[in-house]
Amino acid sequence: MKLENLSNSTGGFENMNGMMALDSVIEKLAMNSNLKDSYIESQIKKSWSEILGEIPAKHINISRLKENILYLYTNSSTWRTELRLREKEIIKDINNLIKESKIESIIVR
């Protein structure tokens, strides 16, 4: 996408000078390309401790996001059980964070 087209389709991202903030440009480019899953994954990682809580976030890692499935890794059966019990809540929290119903399920390995 050309920057001219991007500036014409910003959807309200301009600041008072009519310029776009850098994070808005990056977000717009990511949403208009095949980088969307990577962008969403990075947004989830950035807020991971807020989503799970500080202690669980230290023991549960995001492996990847692929085809609306969030793959997580933990080496603890206790945390694996906790994730299974909270799966629907976690999915809801993530989808609220990214403002779309992107995550459909979680797989824990």
Secondary structure by P-SEA (a helix, b strand, c coil): ccaaaaaacccccccccccccaaaaaaaaaaaccaaaaaaaaaaaaaccccccaaaaaccccccccccbbbbbbccaaaaaaaaaaaaaaaaaaaaaaccccccccccc
